[in-house]
Amino acid sequence: INAEYGDIIFYLFMTSTQPLLFLHFDVNKTILIGDSATNMSSEDIIKSMLVDMAWGTKNISGESVTWEPRVFYPCFERPSPDLISYFDFLSEIFPFPKLPEGTSQEDAKRSTSETKQK
């Protein structure tokens, strides 16, 4: 990394109000992504990014709750106030379990990572 590139990265990191995504391309134009904290595969990371950029509506009919796509391209920003991301929809249907008292986020990540490695 040259100094100018490093300065740009540092500036973006310090001034950004949104998460940053860095794509690194090797000589063969292959995209490399990874998450060492959770040991997620590249496929899992891409899926997790896409479900947060898919926008639709939540439909309730009796006891049935469904999500229907309304925007047919990935979008970081909510295109309309009446839309919900697929990630948020799934989080409502399948809420994340609460951490036991005294358990930190780091402990939970470490436990998840150890479970995936087994």
Phi, psi and chi 1 to 4 in degrees:
 res  aa     phi    psi   chi1   chi2   chi3   chi4
   1 ILE       -  126.9  -62.5  176.7      -      -
   2 ASN   -82.8  166.2   62.5   36.1      -      -
   3 ALA   -61.2  -40.4      -      -      -      -
   4 GLU   -63.4  -45.0 -177.5  177.9  -35.9      -
   5 TYR   -62.6  -44.2 -179.4   74.4      -      -
   6 GLY   -61.0  -40.4      -      -      -      -
   7 ASP   -63.3  -39.7  -68.3  -18.3      -      -
   8 ILE   -64.9  -45.7  -67.3  168.9      -      -
   9 ILE   -60.7  -46.1  -61.5  -61.9      -      -
  10 PHE   -60.3  -45.2 -179.6   74.8      -      -
  11 TYR   -60.5  -45.9  173.6   79.0      -      -
  12 LEU   -62.1  -42.9  -70.1  172.0      -      -
  13 PHE   -61.6  -42.6  178.2   74.6      -      -
  14 MET   -77.9  -25.5  -63.8  -57.1  -68.8      -
  15 THR  -107.2  -11.4   59.5      -      -      -
  16 SER   -74.5  137.4  178.0      -      -      -
  17 THR   -99.3   -3.7   57.6      -      -      -
  18 GLN  -120.7  158.0  -63.9 -175.6   -5.7      -
  19 PRO   -58.9  145.9  -17.2   26.4      -      -
  20 LEU  -102.2  143.3  -61.5  175.0      -      -
  21 LEU  -119.3  120.9  170.8   66.1      -      -
  22 PHE  -108.1  126.3  -68.2   97.5      -      -
  23 LEU  -106.4  129.4  -58.5  176.9      -      -
  24 HIS  -112.3  128.1  -62.4  -86.7      -      -
  25 PHE  -109.7  132.8  -65.1   86.2      -      -
  26 ASP   -92.6 -174.9   70.7   -3.0      -      -
  27 VAL   -57.5  -34.9  177.2      -      -      -
  28 ASN   -88.6   13.4  -63.3  -37.7      -      -
  29 LYS    60.6   38.1  -62.3 -176.5  173.1   98.4
  30 THR   -96.5  130.0  -58.2      -      -      -
  31 ILE   -80.5  130.2  -62.3  176.8      -      -
  32 LEU  -113.7  124.6  -55.1  173.4      -      -
  33 ILE  -135.3  155.7   57.3  175.6      -      -
  34 GLY  -168.5  162.3      -      -      -      -
  35 ASP  -140.9   98.8 -173.7  -16.8      -      -
  36 SER   -70.9  -22.3   60.5      -      -      -
  37 ALA   -70.8  -35.0      -      -      -      -
  38 THR  -114.0   -5.6   60.7      -      -      -
  39 ASN    56.6   33.4  -72.7  -29.5      -      -
  40 MET   -72.1  143.7  -69.2  173.6   68.0      -
  41 SER   -73.8  164.4   69.7      -      -      -
  42 SER   -57.6  -42.2  -62.8      -      -      -
  43 GLU   -61.6  -43.3 -176.8  178.0  -21.4      -
  44 ASP   -64.0  -38.8  -70.4  -20.3      -      -
  45 ILE   -64.8  -44.8  -67.3  170.7      -      -
  46 ILE   -63.0  -42.6  -68.4  170.1      -      -
  47 LYS   -60.5  -43.9  -73.0  177.2 -177.6  176.7
  48 SER   -66.0  -32.9   72.2      -      -      -
  49 MET   -69.8  -42.8  -69.3  168.1   38.0      -
  50 LEU   -68.6  -37.1  -70.1  175.1      -      -
  51 VAL   -67.2  -22.4  -62.6      -      -      -
  52 ASP   -87.0   -7.6 -148.3   21.1      -      -
  53 MET  -114.3    8.9  -65.2 -172.1  -66.8      -
  54 ALA  -101.0  128.5      -      -      -      -
  55 TRP  -120.1  137.3  -61.3   95.1      -      -
  56 GLY  -161.0 -164.9      -      -      -      -
  57 THR  -118.1  148.8   53.4      -      -      -
  58 LYS   -93.9  126.9  178.5  170.3   66.5  171.4
  59 ASN  -116.0  129.5  -56.1  -49.7      -      -
  60 ILE  -115.6  124.2  -57.6  171.0      -      -
  61 SER  -135.5  101.4  177.0      -      -      -
  62 GLY    65.6 -122.1      -      -      -      -
  63 GLU   -95.7   -0.4  -68.6 -169.9   24.5      -
  64 SER   -91.8  131.2  174.1      -      -      -
  65 VAL  -122.9  124.2 -179.8      -      -      -
  66 THR  -128.8  163.8   59.7      -      -      -
  67 TRP  -121.3  130.7 -178.7   87.0      -      -
  68 GLU  -120.6  125.6 -172.8  172.9  -20.4      -
  69 PRO   -64.8  141.8   20.3  -26.7      -      -
  70 ARG  -124.0  -21.3  -64.0  -68.1 -177.5 -161.1
  71 VAL  -117.6  127.7  178.0      -      -      -
  72 PHE  -107.5   34.5  -61.9   96.8      -      -
  73 TYR  -151.5  150.1   54.4   89.1      -      -
  74 PRO   -64.1  137.0  -12.1   21.3      -      -
  75 CYS  -144.6  122.6 -175.1      -      -      -
  76 PHE   -68.2  -41.1  -75.3  109.4      -      -
  77 GLU   -91.9  144.6  -56.2  -78.8  -29.4      -
  78 ARG   -64.1  117.2 -176.5 -173.8  -50.2  -92.5
  79 PRO   -69.0  -24.9  -13.3   23.0      -      -
  80 SER  -153.1  143.7  173.2      -      -      -
  81 PRO   -62.2  -22.3   -8.4   13.0      -      -
  82 ASP   -86.8    2.9   59.6  -33.2      -      -
  83 LEU   -99.9  153.6  -61.3  178.4      -      -
  84 ILE  -128.2  141.5 -178.0  172.7      -      -
  85 SER   -72.8  156.9   73.6      -      -      -
  86 TYR   -64.4  -35.3 -168.8   57.4      -      -
  87 PHE   -60.4  -48.5  176.8   84.4      -      -
  88 ASP   -63.7  -37.8  -70.1  -19.8      -      -
  89 PHE   -61.0  -48.8  170.2   75.1      -      -
  90 LEU   -63.3  -36.3  -68.8  175.7      -      -
  91 SER   -65.6  -32.2  -64.1      -      -      -
  92 GLU   -71.7  -40.7  -73.0 -179.7   12.6      -
  93 ILE   -73.9  -41.8  -57.0  -60.7      -      -
  94 PHE  -123.2   79.3  -54.1  104.6      -      -
  95 PRO   -62.1  147.8    2.1   -0.7      -      -
  96 PHE   -66.7  138.9  -67.4  105.6      -      -
  97 PRO   -66.5  144.5   19.4  -25.2      -      -
  98 LYS   -75.0  143.9  -65.4 -172.8 -177.8 -159.0
  99 LEU   -73.1  141.4  -64.6  175.1      -      -
 100 PRO   -59.3  147.9  -17.9   26.9      -      -
 101 GLU   -56.0  134.5 -167.6  170.3  -36.2      -
 102 GLY    88.4   -2.2      -      -      -      -
 103 THR   -96.3  128.4  -55.9      -      -      -
 104 SER   -89.4  165.3   70.9      -      -      -
 105 GLN   -59.7  -37.9  -70.6  -73.0  -11.6      -
 106 GLU   -64.0  -40.2  -72.1  -55.0  -47.4      -
 107 ASP   -61.9  -41.9  -68.1  -22.9      -      -
 108 ALA   -65.6  -42.1      -      -      -      -
 109 LYS   -62.8  -44.4  -76.1 -178.7 -174.1  176.5
 110 ARG   -62.2  -41.4 -169.5  171.5   20.8  -92.3
 111 SER   -63.8  -43.3  174.2      -      -      -
 112 THR   -62.9  -44.3  -58.8      -      -      -
 113 SER   -62.0  -43.2  176.3      -      -      -
 114 GLU   -65.6  -38.2  -69.9  167.7   -2.3      -
 115 THR   -64.7  -41.7  -58.0      -      -      -
 116 LYS   -65.7  -31.2  -75.7 -172.7  173.0 -172.7
 117 GLN   -75.8  -19.2  -70.3  175.8   -3.6      -
 118 LYS   -75.9      -  -69.1 -179.8 -179.7  178.6
